[in-house]
Amino acid sequence: RIQGLRGSEDKGDHWLIGPTTTWTDVLTADLPPLFDGLKLAAREVGGVQIQNAGTVAGNLCNASPAADGVPALLSLGADVEIHGKDGLVSTALAEFITGNRQTTLRADQLVTGVRVPKPATDRSRGHFLKLGARRYLVISIVMAAGCIEIEDEVVLNARVAVGSCSAVAQRLDDLEAALAGRHVDGDLGLAVTDDHLVGLAPIDDVRASADYRRRAAVTLVRRLLNDLGAAA
């Protein structure tokens, strides 16, 4: 109920998302196409009632491997702002979540913002895809999120993350490097190989086998990149 912690704000060189910003707030916020992936993820966080109550920081601090918001925010290059007795610290989201239901947050600290840096070019776009056992109200089997920055019809920078395939959602650094310099009018999904996802450690559970997750992740990332290229 602290209003100063809710909402999204343009800070010049970055956007700041308040920790108590709900997923409905994200959906209705006036944000550029870079945030399209985060908005798609917001639609997957439970039903509308959950989206009205659930918050961005709650999704991060809960640190579930299947948290819908995490891959999308990873693809945005987000940092987590934390206040405590020692003052303000900023931690990369990739370092903030350390394991299944585990974060670096101490008992005397509070998340006070999620910082998203502005890209080098205005032609930037995000996307998000989720695979589950049904279309709505489902825990993820695999998620993929990505952002591309475009200049002169070429991928200037790319960030791609996969969730629900390891204890912590992961960026695909090797794939991101392979995408840099590719023309967006080509089939971006062709850049994806099995080796790009070798660092994932999918689990076997009631939703899917590890092998299915691994194969599905490759397909989902290819679709994600093809969609981003087509939209660009």
MOFEN-V534642 format. One record per residue. N is the residue number from 0. RES is the residue in one small letter. SS is DSSP state (@ for helix, = for strand, . for the rest). OMEGA is omega in radians with two decimals (* if undefined). NEAR is the number of other ideal C-beta (glycine too) atoms within 8 Angstrom. Layout:
# MOFEN-V534642
n | res | ss | omega | near
N | RES | SS | OMEGA | NEAR
N | RES | SS | OMEGA | NEAR
This chain:
# MOFEN-V534642
n | res | ss | omega | near
0 | r | . | 3.07 | 2
1 | i | . | -3.00 | 6
2 | q | @ | 3.14 | 5
3 | g | @ | 3.14 | 5
4 | l | @ | -3.06 | 9
5 | r | . | 3.08 | 10
6 | g | . | 3.14 | 8
7 | s | = | -3.06 | 12
8 | e | = | 3.06 | 7
9 | d | = | -3.09 | 5
10 | k | . | 3.12 | 7
11 | g | . | 3.12 | 4
12 | d | . | 3.11 | 5
13 | h | = | 2.95 | 9
14 | w | = | 3.10 | 11
15 | l | = | 3.09 | 12
16 | i | = | 3.14 | 13
17 | g | . | -3.05 | 14
18 | p | . | 3.13 | 13
19 | t | . | 3.02 | 9
20 | t | . | -3.13 | 13
21 | t | = | 3.12 | 13
22 | w | @ | 3.01 | 16
23 | t | @ | 3.06 | 10
24 | d | @ | 3.12 | 11
25 | v | @ | -3.11 | 16
26 | l | @ | -3.05 | 10
27 | t | @ | -3.10 | 5
28 | a | . | 3.09 | 9
29 | d | . | -3.09 | 2
30 | l | . | -3.10 | 10
31 | p | . | -3.11 | 6
32 | p | @ | 3.07 | 8
33 | l | @ | -3.08 | 12
34 | f | @ | -3.11 | 13
35 | d | @ | 3.12 | 11
36 | g | @ | 3.12 | 15
37 | l | @ | 3.12 | 15
38 | k | @ | 3.07 | 11
39 | l | @ | 3.08 | 12
40 | a | @ | 3.14 | 16
41 | a | @ | 3.13 | 14
42 | r | . | -3.08 | 9
43 | e | . | -3.11 | 9
44 | v | . | -3.14 | 12
45 | g | . | 3.08 | 7
46 | g | . | -3.08 | 7
47 | v | @ | -3.14 | 6
48 | q | @ | 3.11 | 7
49 | i | @ | 3.13 | 10
50 | q | @ | 3.11 | 15
51 | n | @ | -3.05 | 9
52 | a | @ | -3.10 | 7
53 | g | . | -3.06 | 11
54 | t | = | 3.11 | 11
55 | v | @ | -3.12 | 15
56 | a | @ | 3.09 | 11
57 | g | @ | 3.11 | 8
58 | n | @ | -3.13 | 14
59 | l | @ | -3.07 | 18
60 | c | @ | 3.05 | 9
61 | n | @ | 2.99 | 8
62 | a | . | 3.04 | 13
63 | s | . | 3.05 | 7
64 | p | . | -3.11 | 10
65 | a | . | 3.13 | 9
66 | a | . | -3.02 | 12
67 | d | @ | -3.07 | 15
68 | g | @ | -2.98 | 14
69 | v | @ | 3.13 | 14
70 | p | @ | -3.13 | 16
71 | a | @ | 3.13 | 16
72 | l | @ | 3.04 | 14
73 | l | @ | -3.13 | 16
74 | s | @ | 3.06 | 15
75 | l | . | -3.11 | 14
76 | g | . | -2.99 | 9
77 | a | . | 2.97 | 11
78 | d | = | 3.11 | 11
79 | v | = | 3.08 | 14
80 | e | = | -3.06 | 13
81 | i | = | 3.04 | 13
82 | h | = | 3.08 | 8
83 | g | = | -3.13 | 10
84 | k | . | -3.12 | 4
85 | d | . | -3.14 | 4
86 | g | = | -3.07 | 6
87 | l | = | 2.99 | 7
88 | v | = | 3.09 | 8
89 | s | = | -3.07 | 8
90 | t | = | 3.06 | 10
91 | a | = | -3.13 | 8
92 | l | @ | 3.14 | 14
93 | a | @ | 3.12 | 9
94 | e | @ | -3.10 | 8
95 | f | @ | 3.10 | 12
96 | i | = | -3.02 | 13
97 | t | = | -3.12 | 9
98 | g | = | 3.12 | 8
99 | n | . | -3.12 | 8
100 | r | . | -3.11 | 6
101 | q | = | 3.07 | 7
102 | t | = | 3.09 | 9
103 | t | . | -3.06 | 7
104 | l | . | 3.11 | 8
105 | r | . | -3.12 | 6
106 | a | . | -3.12 | 3
107 | d | . | -3.13 | 5
108 | q | = | -3.14 | 9
109 | l | = | 3.02 | 7
110 | v | = | -3.10 | 13
111 | t | = | 3.09 | 10
112 | g | = | 3.00 | 11
113 | v | = | -3.04 | 16
114 | r | = | 3.11 | 13
115 | v | = | -3.12 | 14
116 | p | = | 3.10 | 8
117 | k | . | -3.12 | 6
118 | p | . | -3.10 | 10
119 | a | . | -3.11 | 6
120 | t | . | 3.12 | 9
121 | d | . | 3.14 | 5
122 | r | . | -3.13 | 8
123 | s | = | -3.04 | 13
124 | r | = | 3.10 | 13
125 | g | = | -3.14 | 16
126 | h | = | -3.11 | 14
127 | f | = | 3.05 | 17
128 | l | = | -3.11 | 12
129 | k | = | 3.06 | 10
130 | l | = | 3.08 | 9
131 | g | . | -3.11 | 10
132 | a | . | 3.04 | 5
133 | r | . | -2.99 | 6
134 | r | . | -3.03 | 4
135 | y | . | 3.04 | 5
136 | l | . | -3.04 | 5
137 | v | . | 3.03 | 8
138 | i | . | -3.02 | 7
139 | s | . | 2.87 | 13
140 | i | . | 3.06 | 12
141 | v | = | 3.00 | 15
142 | m | = | 3.04 | 17
143 | a | = | 3.11 | 16
144 | a | = | -3.14 | 18
145 | g | = | 3.02 | 17
146 | c | = | 3.04 | 16
147 | i | = | 3.04 | 15
148 | e | = | -2.98 | 13
149 | i | = | 3.05 | 14
150 | e | = | -3.12 | 8
151 | d | . | 3.10 | 4
152 | e | . | 3.13 | 6
153 | v | = | 3.09 | 10
154 | v | = | 3.11 | 14
155 | l | = | -3.11 | 9
156 | n | = | 3.13 | 10
157 | a | = | 3.03 | 12
158 | r | = | -3.10 | 12
159 | v | = | -3.14 | 16
160 | a | = | 3.11 | 16
161 | v | = | 3.11 | 18
162 | g | = | 3.13 | 16
163 | s | . | 3.11 | 12
164 | c | . | 3.09 | 13
165 | s | . | -3.10 | 10
166 | a | . | 3.10 | 6
167 | v | . | 3.07 | 11
168 | a | . | -3.01 | 14
169 | q | = | 2.93 | 12
170 | r | = | 3.13 | 10
171 | l | . | -3.01 | 13
172 | d | @ | -3.10 | 6
173 | d | @ | 3.10 | 8
174 | l | @ | 3.13 | 14
175 | e | @ | 3.12 | 13
176 | a | @ | -3.13 | 7
177 | a | @ | -3.12 | 9
178 | l | @ | -3.10 | 14
179 | a | . | 3.12 | 10
180 | g | . | 3.14 | 5
181 | r | . | 3.09 | 11
182 | h | = | -3.11 | 7
183 | v | . | 3.13 | 12
184 | d | . | 3.05 | 5
185 | g | . | 3.13 | 8
186 | d | . | -3.08 | 6
187 | l | @ | -3.13 | 14
188 | g | @ | 3.13 | 12
189 | l | @ | 3.14 | 7
190 | a | @ | -3.03 | 10
191 | v | . | 3.01 | 11
192 | t | . | 3.09 | 5
193 | d | @ | -3.11 | 6
194 | d | @ | -3.13 | 6
195 | h | @ | -3.10 | 11
196 | l | @ | -3.05 | 15
197 | v | . | -3.12 | 6
198 | g | . | 3.12 | 6
199 | l | . | 3.13 | 12
200 | a | . | -3.08 | 7
201 | p | . | -3.14 | 11
202 | i | . | 2.94 | 6
203 | d | . | 3.02 | 6
204 | d | . | -3.05 | 5
205 | v | . | -3.09 | 2
206 | r | . | -3.11 | 7
207 | a | . | 3.06 | 10
208 | s | . | 3.10 | 6
209 | a | @ | -3.12 | 9
210 | d | @ | 3.11 | 7
211 | y | @ | 3.13 | 9
212 | r | @ | -3.10 | 16
213 | r | @ | 3.14 | 12
214 | r | @ | -3.13 | 8
215 | a | @ | -3.13 | 12
216 | a | @ | 3.11 | 15
217 | v | @ | -3.14 | 11
218 | t | @ | -3.09 | 8
219 | l | @ | 3.13 | 14
220 | v | @ | 3.09 | 18
221 | r | @ | 3.12 | 11
222 | r | @ | 3.14 | 11
223 | l | @ | -3.09 | 16
224 | l | @ | 3.07 | 15
225 | n | @ | 3.10 | 11
226 | d | @ | -3.14 | 10
227 | l | @ | 3.12 | 13
228 | g | @ | 3.14 | 14
229 | a | @ | -3.13 | 6
230 | a | @ | -3.12 | 8
231 | a | . | * | 9
